[in-house]
Amino acid sequence: MQGIHSMKNVIDILDIKVSRTPQSRLESTDFENLPFGRVFSDHMFTADFEDGEWKNFQILPYGNIEISPAASALHYGQAIFEGIKAYKQADGRISIFRPYKNLERFNISAQRMAMPIIPEEIFMQGMQQLLEMDRDWVPSQEGYSLYIRPVMFATDPILGVHASSNYKFVILIGPVGVYYAKPLKVKIETHYTRAVEGGVGYAKTAGNYASSLLPTKLAQQEGFDQLIWTDAKEHAYIEESGTTNVMFVINDTLITPSTRDSILDGVTRHSILDLARSWGMPVEERRVTVTEVIEAAQNGTLQDAFGAGTAATIAHIAEITYEGKKYTLPEPSSRAFSNKALQALKEIRYGLVPDPFGWNHLI
Ligand SMILES: *Cc1c(COP(=O)(O)O)cnc(C)c1O
């Protein structure tokens, strides 16, 4: 079915109906104070999947949309999303960071959740035209960017458990500042699980985040900022940190869990691995045991540990607690690898240096 959906949707130039807001909120928005995900630009892009095809391409004022209370996304969770960032470059051009990787992953998520795939034309042209219209919403302060949130959800107003026939695709955009203010205190979780073999961990689907909220809240009540998730079977292998991939530097080698169906295949992760390899740094993508990380923390060979994801880029881990014992890691500002990677990503994204990997999609 997925293949049939995609075949029907070969569209070159999308016919997007545009209705502008009569009253921009740009002037009344405080760009000095941008808590993540709370501020949205003037417009949004929407499309509907009906009768086996995508239609009704629109850019319209950001606002509420009407759905049936029986919409199957609300009951059975067919909902997927993406997170992408756009940056204002020194010369004023806007650059979207590796959006085709997100398109690819969106469609991997769609397939796992028995949802129709979204053709490239709709995803890319919808996003680009929306960004062009709301280009003044892309902040220019250092560390700031425009967050792009594509989302698709099932809209059949039917309570029977089935893959919906109708879906809505929406792209929201909004300016964001720095995600995490300070280095993280994390706990290695050995009871709850984020994702299982054969499950949906590799899909950016709503339920994965819902199921992580209680364990995260409990950890926060104990004074931690975030969890490190371990495998469901033995809780012996490290998988991710919160909603980011996790990376370690042990003995000058960059080590990260290899992707599998319980791990989200992150664009930031790929980018950091590419940078490390280009610098000649040894890189290991493999299963990573809790034991080796704790031993490295104990014997002083754990030089760096951080989460890697679009929202935060790199979130330093300051402390790791495992089975009630706390391990303090090297001072984040002194860490050679993650600070170099962060700086390199920043310079590429803001167009301050050449873009050797072709990561910037300029509009
Ligand atoms: C989005 C996400 C990531 C990071 O992916 P990026 O493409 O780098 O943003 C990692 N883990 C989980 C669970 C995620 O949802």
The ligand as a Tripos MOL2 file, in Angstrom:
@<TRIPOS>MOLECULE
LIG
   15    15     1     0     0
SMALL
NO_CHARGES

@<TRIPOS>ATOM
      1 C1         14.9890   13.1170   17.5880 C.3       1 LIG1
      2 C2         15.6790   12.1310   18.4450 C.ar      1 LIG1
      3 C3         17.0660   11.9830   18.4500 C.ar      1 LIG1
      4 C4         18.0040   12.9060   17.7360 C.3       1 LIG1
      5 O1         17.8450   12.9200   16.3640 O.3       1 LIG1
      6 P1         18.3570   14.1830   15.5300 P.3       1 LIG1
      7 O2         18.0530   13.8070   14.1310 O.co2     1 LIG1
      8 O3         19.8030   14.3340   15.7880 O.co2     1 LIG1
      9 O4         17.5780   15.3550   16.0140 O.co2     1 LIG1
     10 C5         17.6310   10.9580   19.2260 C.ar      1 LIG1
     11 N1         16.8440   10.1520   19.9600 N.ar      1 LIG1
     12 C6         15.5130   10.2810   20.0000 C.ar      1 LIG1
     13 C7         14.7180    9.3530   20.8320 C.3       1 LIG1
     14 C8         14.8850   11.2780   19.2450 C.ar      1 LIG1
     15 O5         13.5620   11.4160   19.3070 O.3       1 LIG1
@<TRIPOS>BOND
     1     1     2 1
     2     2     3 ar
     3     2    14 ar
     4     3     4 1
     5     3    10 ar
     6     4     5 1
     7     5     6 1
     8     6     7 2
     9     6     8 1
    10     6     9 1
    11    10    11 ar
    12    11    12 ar
    13    12    13 1
    14    12    14 ar
    15    14    15 1
@<TRIPOS>SUBSTRUCTURE
     1 LIG1         1 GROUP 0 **** ****
